Amino acid sequence: MKKIPLLFILLALPLFSQSINSSKILTLKNEVYNSFKNADKVTGEINSFQEKDKKSPGLAIIYSLLLPGMGELYADSYSSGKYFTIAEGALWATYIGFNSYGNWQKDNYRSFAASNGGVNNSNKNSDYYANVGLYKSITEYNDTKAFNRDFTAMYNQQYYWNWTSNDRKVYRSMWLSSEHAFNNLRFVVGAMILNRVISAINAVRLVSRYNKNIDESLGWNLSVGVTNQMSVPTGLTLNFQTQF
């Protein structure tokens, strides 16, 4: 009789063990399913992270025209654009320098003309100051215009001047220095325009290369899913796709 209970216990042990394992497997299945039930959302986040927007050549041109180098920065290639920005800064410094020097010499020759040539600086144009440096006095100037029968160009006494000794040459030197400085501003402005045009062309080239790299770059798609069918155990599926 003692052998019967022992035999019953031996027969029950595998069933009890199978029940425990099934419970653990079911728990594991539920945890996996809960972890990846939002697999579509994960896939979408991964895909959106990989996507890159193409750059606009038109915007690159506008940025470079506003400030050289900014178009290259927009194209994610400021390593070459920084030289255009540096050149722009140098050109602006040159422009300010020439303009300041020209105005300084302009004030100097006007003051010199008033103190040494008897010039009244009120309401005088640039042509008048040019003539003051070319003729010794208003009398000499008017005689020359009368001889050429250009009577409308003659000055009245409000435009009086009269140089003595070498003062006219000193005045002429200051006037020329001022005029040369202002003339150089035209070259600086031209260089600024050229700097912008070259920067815009370079920015368009870099944007085209950037967009081409996006088209030719390796694209990938990662998807995660959970299979839970009645006929097969719950499982995890992983999809990895590449394309050129």
ZAMARGU-4260 file (C-alpha; in steps of 0.2 Angstrom, whole numbers, plus 5000, padded with zeros to 4 digits):
<rodrens>
0) 5000/5000/5000 | 5014/5012/5003 | 5020/5010/4985 | 5004/5017/4978 | 5006/5035/4986
5) 5024/5035/4981 | 5019/5031/4963 | 5006/5044/4962 | 5018/5057/4968 | 5031/5052/4955
10) 5018/5053/4941 | 5012/5071/4947 | 5029/5079/4947 | 5031/5081/4928 | 5014/5088/4927
15) 5017/5101/4941 | 5034/5106/4933 | 5025/5108/4916 | 5012/5120/4925 | 5026/5131/4932
20) 5035/5132/4916 | 5020/5137/4906 | 5016/5150/4919 | 5033/5158/4917 | 5032/5157/4898
25) 5015/5166/4898 | 5022/5179/4909 | 5037/5182/4898 | 5026/5183/4883 | 5015/5196/4891
30) 5030/5207/4895 | 5037/5206/4878 | 5021/5210/4870 | 5018/5225/4882 | 5036/5231/4878
35) 5034/5231/4859 | 5015/5234/4857 | 5020/5252/4851 | 5032/5245/4838 | 5025/5256/4824
40) 5028/5271/4834 | 5046/5267/4837 | 5048/5263/4819 | 5041/5280/4814 | 5052/5289/4826
45) 5068/5280/4819 | 5063/5284/4801 | 5059/5303/4805 | 5076/5304/4814 | 5085/5298/4798
50) 5076/5310/4786 | 5085/5325/4780 | 5077/5340/4771 | 5085/5346/4756 | 5092/5364/4755
55) 5085/5378/4744 | 5097/5386/4731 | 5087/5402/4731 | 5089/5404/4750 | 5107/5401/4749
60) 5109/5415/4736 | 5099/5427/4747 | 5109/5423/4762 | 5125/5425/4753 | 5120/5442/4745
65) 5115/5448/4763 | 5131/5442/4771 | 5144/5433/4761 | 5147/5416/4769 | 5130/5414/4776
70) 5124/5404/4761 | 5139/5392/4764 | 5133/5391/4782 | 5116/5386/4776 | 5123/5373/4766
75) 5132/5365/4781 | 5149/5370/4774 | 5155/5385/4782 | 5173/5379/4781 | 5174/5388/4764
80) 5161/5402/4768 | 5171/5409/4782 | 5184/5416/4770 | 5170/5426/4762 | 5164/5433/4778
85) 5182/5438/4783 | 5184/5446/4766 | 5168/5456/4769 | 5174/5462/4786 | 5190/5467/4779
90) 5182/5477/4765 | 5170/5486/4777 | 5185/5491/4787 | 5194/5497/4771 | 5178/5507/4766
95) 5176/5515/4783 | 5195/5519/4783 | 5194/5527/4766 | 5178/5537/4769 | 5185/5543/4786
100) 5201/5549/4778 | 5192/5557/4763 | 5181/5567/4775 | 5196/5572/4786 | 5206/5579/4771
105) 5190/5587/4765 | 5188/5597/4781 | 5207/5601/4781 | 5207/5608/4763 | 5191/5618/4766
110) 5198/5626/4782 | 5215/5629/4773 | 5206/5638/4759 | 5196/5649/4771 | 5211/5654/4781
115) 5224/5656/4767 | 5214/5659/4752 | 5200/5670/4758 | 5186/5657/4753 | 5169/5658/4760
120) 5164/5639/4763 | 5145/5643/4763 | 5135/5635/4750 | 5149/5629/4739 | 5149/5614/4728
125) 5163/5601/4723 | 5166/5610/4707 | 5170/5626/4715 | 5183/5618/4727 | 5191/5609/4711
130) 5192/5626/4702 | 5200/5634/4718 | 5214/5622/4717 | 5217/5625/4698 | 5217/5644/4697
135) 5227/5657/4708 | 5212/5668/4710 | 5194/5671/4705 | 5200/5685/4693 | 5211/5672/4684
140) 5197/5660/4683 | 5184/5673/4676 | 5197/5679/4663 | 5199/5662/4657 | 5180/5658/4656
145) 5178/5675/4647 | 5191/5672/4635 | 5183/5655/4631 | 5166/5664/4630 | 5159/5653/4643
150) 5151/5668/4653 | 5138/5657/4662 | 5152/5648/4671 | 5159/5664/4678 | 5159/5667/4697
155) 5153/5683/4707 | 5162/5690/4722 | 5153/5677/4734 | 5165/5664/4726 | 5180/5675/4729
160) 5198/5667/4732 | 5216/5673/4730 | 5231/5662/4734 | 5248/5669/4738 | 5265/5660/4737
165) 5263/5641/4737 | 5247/5640/4746 | 5237/5634/4731 | 5249/5619/4729 | 5247/5614/4747
170) 5228/5616/4745 | 5228/5606/4729 | 5238/5592/4737 | 5225/5590/4751 | 5211/5591/4739
175) 5218/5577/4728 | 5221/5566/4744 | 5203/5568/4748 | 5197/5564/4730 | 5208/5549/4729
180) 5201/5542/4745 | 5183/5544/4739 | 5187/5537/4722 | 5194/5522/4731 | 5177/5519/4739
185) 5170/5514/4722 | 5183/5500/4720 | 5179/5494/4738 | 5160/5494/4734 | 5164/5484/4718
190) 5174/5472/4728 | 5160/5469/4740 | 5148/5466/4726 | 5160/5453/4718 | 5163/5445/4735
195) 5144/5442/4736 | 5142/5435/4719 | 5156/5423/4721 | 5149/5418/4738 | 5132/5415/4731
200) 5139/5404/4717 | 5149/5394/4729 | 5134/5392/4740 | 5123/5386/4726 | 5137/5373/4722
205) 5138/5367/4740 | 5119/5366/4741 | 5118/5355/4726 | 5131/5344/4733 | 5122/5343/4749
210) 5106/5338/4741 | 5115/5325/4730 | 5123/5317/4745 | 5105/5315/4752 | 5099/5307/4737
215) 5114/5295/4736 | 5116/5292/4755 | 5112/5275/4762 | 5094/5275/4768 | 5088/5262/4781
220) 5072/5257/4789 | 5071/5248/4805 | 5054/5240/4811 | 5050/5230/4826 | 5035/5219/4829
225) 5027/5206/4840 | 5019/5190/4833 | 5006/5183/4844 | 4996/5169/4835 | 4986/5155/4843
230) 4996/5141/4834 | 5014/5147/4838 | 5022/5155/4853 | 5023/5173/4855 | 5039/5180/4846
235) 5048/5196/4842 | 5051/5201/4824 | 5065/5213/4818 | 5065/5220/4800 | 5081/5229/4794
240) 5080/5236/4776 | 5093/5246/4766 | 5092/5255/4750 | 5104/5265/4739
</rodrens>
